[in-house]
Amino acid sequence: METKRVIIIDDEMVLGQLLQAAFATISGHIEVSVVPNAEEAQKEMKKAEMQLVVTDVKLPGISGLEFATQLKQKSPQIKVILVSGINDPGMKERALATGADAFFPKPVDMRTFLETSSKLLGLLPQTSKLSNRQVIDIRTDLLLDFLINLRQELAAIAVNSNQSGQGHETGYGEID
């Protein structure tokens, strides 16, 4: 069976990792890369041909809308899914106007997302085997990873703040 290649572009790495983990539940040979911006995606796409690009609309640098438009003009055979957390009633229309094959608002309905992805990749429709329990498990694992990373980042900020002598005033005394 032919390997399908997918690239996920999202500066929120937790969502990118969630989608990457979800792709692992689809039957078939699928390689998934996660990158934080369109510029990194362009580099990855020079290394290997992609069949599906999943991109957030709001990205640093080139937006997902701009990237999708450029990509579909240059390589119309590549399937594109746009994802956005922007609360704008016209977002779906703007996303599809780029030539994108699908649009999903955040939070992404994982079952529908995987069914759509399977169809766009030319895989059998019944290939999505993600149960509700698996979705919860994936989200829980990624949330725990996110919270651990956040705690480490906050601890580093606190250490840097203390080293620079800038304590923070609280209602209970001074933190040094």
C-alpha positions in Angstrom: 0.0 0.0 0.0 1.2 3.5 -0.9 2.4 5.7 2.0 0.3 8.8 2.4 2.1 11.9 3.7 0.4 14.5 5.8 1.7 17.8 7.2 0.1 19.6 10.1 0.9 23.3 10.4 -0.1 24.8 13.8 1.9 27.0 16.1 -0.1 25.5 19.0 2.0 22.3 19.1 -0.5 20.6 21.4 -3.2 20.6 18.8 -0.7 19.5 16.1 0.3 16.6 18.3 -3.4 15.7 19.0 -4.1 15.6 15.3 -0.9 13.6 14.7 -2.0 11.1 17.3 -5.4 10.9 15.8 -4.0 10.1 12.3 -2.3 7.0 13.9 -5.8 5.5 14.3 -6.5 5.6 10.6 -5.9 2.3 8.7 -3.2 2.7 6.1 0.4 3.8 5.8 0.4 7.5 6.9 3.4 9.6 7.7 2.5 12.8 9.7 4.8 15.7 10.3 4.0 18.7 12.5 5.5 22.1 12.0 4.8 25.5 13.6 4.5 27.7 10.5 4.1 27.8 6.8 7.8 28.5 6.1 8.8 25.2 7.9 6.0 23.4 5.9 7.5 24.7 2.7 10.9 23.2 3.7 9.3 19.8 4.6 7.3 19.8 1.4 10.5 20.1 -0.7 11.8 16.9 1.0 8.7 14.8 0.2 5.5 15.0 -1.7 2.5 15.6 0.6 -1.0 14.4 -0.1 -2.7 16.3 2.6 -2.0 19.6 4.4 -3.8 20.5 7.6 -3.2 24.1 8.6 -4.4 26.6 11.2 -5.7 29.8 9.7 -3.8 32.0 12.2 0.0 31.4 11.9 3.1 33.5 12.5 4.4 34.8 9.2 2.4 33.5 6.3 -1.2 32.9 7.3 -2.9 29.6 6.7 -5.3 31.3 4.3 -2.4 32.7 2.2 -0.5 29.4 2.3 -3.6 27.4 1.2 -4.2 29.9 -1.7 -0.6 29.7 -2.9 -0.5 25.9 -2.5 -3.7 25.2 -4.4 -2.6 27.5 -7.2 0.8 25.8 -7.5 -0.3 22.2 -6.7 -4.1 21.7 -7.0 -3.8 18.0 -6.4 -2.7 18.4 -2.8 -5.7 18.3 -0.5 -6.0 21.1 2.1 -7.9 21.2 5.4 -8.1 24.6 7.2 -8.7 24.8 10.9 -9.5 27.9 12.9 -10.3 29.0 16.4 -11.3 32.5 15.2 -14.9 33.2 16.0 -16.0 34.8 12.7 -19.1 33.7 10.9 -17.5 34.3 7.5 -14.4 32.2 8.3 -15.6 29.0 6.7 -16.4 30.8 3.4 -13.1 32.6 3.4 -11.3 29.3 4.1 -13.1 27.5 1.3 -12.5 30.4 -1.1 -8.8 29.6 -0.9 -9.5 26.3 -2.7 -9.3 24.3 0.6 -11.1 21.0 0.5 -12.5 21.3 4.0 -12.7 23.6 7.0 -13.1 22.7 10.7 -13.7 25.2 13.6 -11.8 24.6 16.8 -12.3 22.6 18.9 -12.2 20.0 16.0 -14.8 17.2 16.0 -12.2 14.4 15.8 -14.5 11.7 14.3 -15.7 14.0 11.4 -12.1 15.3 10.9 -10.7 11.8 10.5 -13.5 10.7 8.2 -12.9 13.7 6.0 -9.1 13.2 6.1 -9.6 9.5 5.1 -11.7 10.5 2.1 -9.3 13.2 1.0 -6.4 10.7 1.3 -8.4 8.2 -0.8 -8.7 5.7 2.0 -11.7 3.6 2.7 -14.4 5.5 4.6 -14.5 3.0 7.4 -10.8 3.4 8.2 -11.5 5.8 11.1 -11.4 3.6 14.2 -11.2 6.2 16.9 -13.7 5.6 19.7 -14.9 8.3 22.1 -12.8 6.7 24.8 -9.7 7.0 22.6 -10.4 10.6 21.8 -10.6 11.3 25.6 -7.4 9.3 26.3 -5.5 11.2 23.5 -6.8 14.6 24.8 -6.0 13.7 28.4 -2.4 12.6 27.6 -1.8 15.8 25.5 -3.4 18.0 28.2 -1.1 16.4 30.8 1.9 17.0 28.6 0.8 20.6 28.1 0.4 21.2 31.8 3.8 19.7 32.6 5.4 21.9 30.0 3.5 24.9 31.2 4.6 24.3 34.8 8.2 24.0 33.7 8.0 27.2 31.7 6.4 29.1 34.6 9.0 27.8 37.0 11.7 29.0 34.6 10.0 32.4 34.4 9.9 32.6 38.2 13.6 31.7 38.5 14.5 34.4 35.9 12.3 36.9 37.7 13.9 36.1 41.0 17.4 36.3 39.6 16.7 39.8 38.1 15.3 40.9 41.5 11.9 41.6 40.3 9.6 39.9 42.8 5.8 40.1 42.4 3.6 41.8 45.0 0.7 39.7 46.2 -2.0 40.2 48.8 0.0 37.9 51.1 3.4 39.4 51.1 6.3 39.6 48.7 7.6 36.8 46.5 11.3 37.1 46.1 
